[in-house]
Amino acid sequence: MSYINELKQLCSELGCDIKENAPLSEHVTFRFGGPCSALVSINSAGSAARLAVWLRENSVPFFILGNGSNIIVPDDGYDGVILLFGSGFAGISVDDTTITCDSGALLSSVCAHAQQHGLTGMERLFGIPGTVGGALYMNAGAYGCEMIDVVISAEYIGTDGRIHSVDRSEMELSYRKSRFAESGDIITSVKFGLSHGDSDEIKAEMRSYMKKRSDKQPLDFPSAGSTFKRPVGGYAAQLIEECGLKGLTCGGAMVSEKHSGFVINKGYASCSDVLTLCSQIHDTVKEKTGIELELEPIILR
């Protein structure tokens, strides 16, 4: 990896921390996966733009990682650079009913800020374990509310290395999809439009939705969240359970006995275990129902 020394120099100039051979298991919620060639912690939109331009000019593979809540990392890791959008790039500001935040901010933190300022609209998104950038990238949602319902606009780094703005109407948001997934653009900030509400009532509603999560979902085990996208006319969890797959295991991976829509890591799962189990689920459901389930998490390649 002849580029590493030059990348280190650039990171030094930008004030970004860089780690070689960083274990990605520490940065994804599934808690498995091999190392990346280098992991760079982003500290500003400008730094991210400089790095993205340099990496593209030098033909170095790179991937944007937030909280790692929707990612499956191969056992042999990633032969490239991870740009980590996390706590070093997580500013949140409030102006009347508008919240603006860096894309590395946790969505749950933004929801908490909204509640503290008496702003309603994000209660059902509380508990989604991703960053704002990752949530917008996949139009994350829960309990009938999606990012499309609260986002006003966003800023992103285009493939030209410049910062651009985009309104919600141009984001092509649909079920677990956005224009960002295809364009190669890198989300750097997100703006939410909310409404005034009662802070105590908002807090109570957030707690209610969080209790629903903890009651129904296997939050005490590592996972990537919902394993399969919702198929047309049905629910993945219901299909998996009806096919008798609840509790099915492969190595350290298991179809959760609490919620069959989750494949969980019992503590010693490998990527191979998870993908083998997911393949078994896919094939069985297709054979018995004719419905083809699609993985929701992104496999890092």
C-alpha positions in Angstrom: 0.0 0.0 0.0 2.3 2.6 -1.3 -0.2 5.4 -0.8 -0.3 5.2 3.0 2.6 7.5 3.8 1.2 10.2 1.5 -2.2 9.8 3.0 -0.7 10.1 6.5 0.9 13.4 5.5 -2.4 14.7 4.1 -4.2 13.7 7.3 -1.6 15.5 9.4 -2.2 18.7 7.3 -5.9 18.3 7.8 -5.7 17.4 11.5 -7.5 14.1 10.9 -6.6 11.0 13.0 -5.5 8.0 10.9 -5.0 4.4 12.0 -3.5 1.6 9.8 -5.0 -1.9 9.8 -7.9 -0.8 12.0 -10.2 -3.6 13.1 -13.7 -2.8 11.6 -15.4 -5.1 14.1 -15.0 -2.2 16.6 -16.9 0.2 14.2 -19.9 -1.8 13.2 -22.9 -2.9 15.3 -22.6 -6.5 14.1 -19.2 -6.7 15.9 -17.4 -8.8 13.4 -15.2 -8.3 10.3 -11.6 -7.9 9.4 -9.4 -4.7 9.3 -9.3 -1.9 6.7 -6.0 -0.7 5.2 -6.5 2.7 7.0 -9.3 4.4 9.0 -9.5 8.2 8.9 -11.6 10.1 11.4 -13.3 13.0 9.7 -13.3 16.4 11.5 -15.0 18.7 8.9 -16.7 18.8 5.6 -13.6 20.5 4.1 -11.4 17.7 5.3 -13.7 15.1 3.9 -13.8 16.9 0.5 -9.9 17.1 0.4 -9.6 13.5 1.2 -12.2 12.3 -1.2 -10.6 14.2 -4.1 -7.1 12.8 -3.2 -8.4 9.2 -2.9 -10.2 9.4 -6.2 -7.2 11.0 -7.9 -5.0 8.2 -6.6 -7.5 5.4 -7.4 -7.6 4.3 -3.8 -10.9 2.5 -2.9 -12.7 4.2 0.0 -16.0 3.9 1.9 -17.9 6.3 4.1 -18.8 4.8 7.5 -21.0 6.3 10.2 -22.2 4.3 13.2 -21.9 1.0 11.2 -25.4 0.0 12.0 -26.4 -1.3 8.6 -23.1 -2.8 7.4 -21.7 -6.3 7.0 -17.9 -6.4 6.9 -16.2 -9.5 5.3 -13.9 -11.6 7.5 -10.9 -10.5 5.5 -11.7 -6.9 5.9 -11.6 -4.1 3.4 -8.6 -3.3 1.1 -9.0 0.4 1.1 -9.6 3.5 3.3 -12.6 4.0 5.6 -13.6 7.6 6.2 -15.3 7.6 9.6 -18.0 10.2 10.0 -18.4 10.0 13.8 -18.0 12.0 17.0 -15.4 14.3 15.5 -17.9 15.6 12.9 -21.2 15.6 14.8 -22.2 19.2 15.5 -25.9 20.0 16.1 -27.5 23.4 16.1 -31.1 24.6 16.5 -32.8 27.7 15.0 -36.4 28.0 15.9 -38.0 24.9 14.3 -35.0 24.0 12.2 -32.2 21.6 13.3 -29.0 21.5 11.3 -26.4 18.8 12.0 -23.2 17.3 10.6 -23.7 13.9 9.1 -21.7 12.2 11.8 -24.2 13.1 14.5 -26.2 10.2 15.8 -29.8 10.3 14.8 -30.8 9.5 18.4 -28.8 12.6 19.6 -30.7 14.8 17.1 -34.0 13.4 18.4 -32.9 14.2 21.9 -32.0 17.8 20.9 -35.4 18.2 19.3 -37.1 17.1 22.5 -35.0 19.4 24.7 -36.0 22.3 22.5 -39.7 21.3 22.4 -39.7 20.3 18.8 -41.9 17.5 17.5 -41.7 15.3 14.5 -38.8 12.9 15.1 -40.2 10.9 18.0 -40.6 7.7 16.0 -37.0 7.9 14.7 -35.6 7.8 18.3 -33.7 4.6 18.8 -32.5 4.1 15.2 -28.8 3.4 15.8 -27.3 5.2 12.9 -25.8 8.6 12.1 -27.8 11.3 10.3 -25.8 10.8 7.1 -26.3 7.1 7.1 -30.0 7.5 7.9 -30.6 9.8 5.0 -28.5 7.7 2.7 -31.0 4.8 3.1 -34.0 6.9 4.1 -34.2 5.1 7.4 -37.5 4.9 9.2 -39.5 3.3 12.0 -43.2 3.1 13.1 -44.5 4.8 10.0 -42.0 7.7 10.0 -39.0 8.0 7.6 -36.3 10.6 7.0 -38.3 11.9 4.0 -41.0 13.1 6.5 -38.6 15.5 8.4 -35.7 16.4 6.2 -35.7 19.8 4.5 -32.3 19.8 2.7 -28.8 18.5 2.8 -25.3 19.4 1.8 -23.0 16.9 0.1 -19.6 16.5 -1.5 -20.0 15.9 -5.2 -17.7 13.8 -7.4 -16.1 17.2 -8.4 -15.0 17.6 -4.8 -17.2 20.6 -4.1 -19.9 21.2 -1.5 -23.4 21.3 -3.0 -26.9 21.7 -1.6 -29.9 19.6 -2.4 -33.6 20.0 -1.4 -35.7 17.0 -0.2 -37.6 17.0 -3.5 -34.4 16.2 -5.4 -33.2 13.4 -3.1 -35.2 10.7 -4.7 -36.2 9.2 -1.3 -38.2 6.0 -1.2 -38.2 2.8 0.8 -34.6 2.4 2.0 -33.3 4.3 -1.0 -32.0 7.7 -2.0 -30.1 9.3 -4.8 -26.9 9.2 -2.7 -26.7 5.4 -2.9 -26.1 5.7 -6.7 -24.5 9.0 -7.2 -21.2 8.7 -5.2 -22.0 11.9 -3.4 -21.0 12.2 0.2 -23.5 13.7 2.7 -21.9 16.2 5.0 -24.9 17.9 6.7 -28.6 17.5 7.1 -31.3 20.0 7.9 -34.6 19.0 9.6 -37.9 21.0 9.7 -39.9 20.3 12.8 -42.9 21.9 14.7 -43.2 23.3 18.2 -44.6 20.9 20.8 -44.6 20.1 24.5 -41.2 18.9 25.6 -42.6 16.5 28.3 -45.1 15.0 25.9 -42.4 14.5 23.3 -40.2 12.8 25.8 -43.0 10.5 26.9 -43.7 9.5 23.2 -40.0 8.9 22.6 -39.8 6.6 25.7 -42.9 4.8 24.5 -41.3 4.0 21.1 -38.1 3.0 22.7 -39.9 0.6 25.0 -41.6 -0.9 21.9 -38.2 -1.5 20.4 -36.7 -3.1 23.5 -39.8 -5.3 24.0 -39.9 -6.6 20.5 -36.3 -6.4 19.2 -33.1 -8.3 20.3 -31.3 -5.2 21.4 -29.1 -7.2 23.8 -27.3 -8.9 20.9 -25.1 -7.4 18.1 -26.9 -7.1 14.8 -27.2 -4.9 11.8 -30.9 -4.1 12.5 -33.5 -5.6 10.2 -31.8 -8.1 8.1 -34.1 -8.1 5.1 -36.1 -5.4 3.4 -39.8 -5.4 3.6 -41.1 -7.4 0.5 -44.1 -6.1 -1.4 -47.3 -7.1 0.3 -45.8 -8.7 3.4 -43.2 -8.6 6.2 -39.9 -10.4 6.1 -40.1 -11.4 9.8 -43.6 -13.0 9.3 -42.4 -15.0 6.2 -39.3 -16.2 8.0 -41.3 -17.3 11.0 -44.0 -19.0 8.9 -41.2 -21.0 7.2 -40.1 -22.3 10.6 -36.7 -20.5 10.6 -36.9 -18.7 13.9 -33.9 -19.8 16.0 -32.1 -21.3 13.0 -28.3 -21.1 13.5 -25.1 -21.2 11.5 -22.0 -21.0 13.6 -22.3 -17.9 15.8 -25.2 -16.4 13.8 -28.8 -17.0 14.6 -32.3 -16.0 13.5 -33.5 -14.2 16.6 -36.0 -16.0 18.7 -37.4 -12.7 19.9 -37.8 -11.1 16.4 -37.3 -13.3 13.3 -36.5 -10.3 11.2 -33.1 -10.0 12.9 -30.1 -12.2 12.3 -28.0 -11.7 15.5 -24.4 -12.4 16.5 -24.4 -14.7 19.5 -20.9 -13.4 20.4 -18.7 -15.4 18.0 -20.3 -15.0 14.6 -18.2 -14.5 11.5 -19.2 -12.8 8.3 -19.3 -16.2 6.7 -21.7 -17.5 9.3 -24.1 -14.5 8.8 -24.1 -14.7 5.0 -24.5 -18.5 4.9 -27.5 -18.2 7.3 -29.0 -15.3 5.2 -28.6 -17.4 2.1 -30.4 -20.3 3.8 -33.2 -18.0 4.8 -33.5 -16.5 1.3 -33.6 -19.9 -0.4 -36.1 -21.4 2.0 -38.5 -18.4 1.9 -38.3 -18.4 -1.9 -38.9 -22.1 -2.2 -41.9 -22.1 0.2 -43.5 -18.8 -0.6 -42.2 -17.7 -4.0 -41.1 -14.4 -2.4 -37.5 -13.3 -2.8 -36.1 -11.5 0.2 -33.5 -8.8 -0.3 -30.7 -8.0 2.2 -31.1 -4.6 3.9 -27.5 -4.2 5.2 -24.7 -3.1 2.8 -22.0 -5.7 2.4 -18.6 -3.9 2.4 -16.6 -5.0 -0.7 
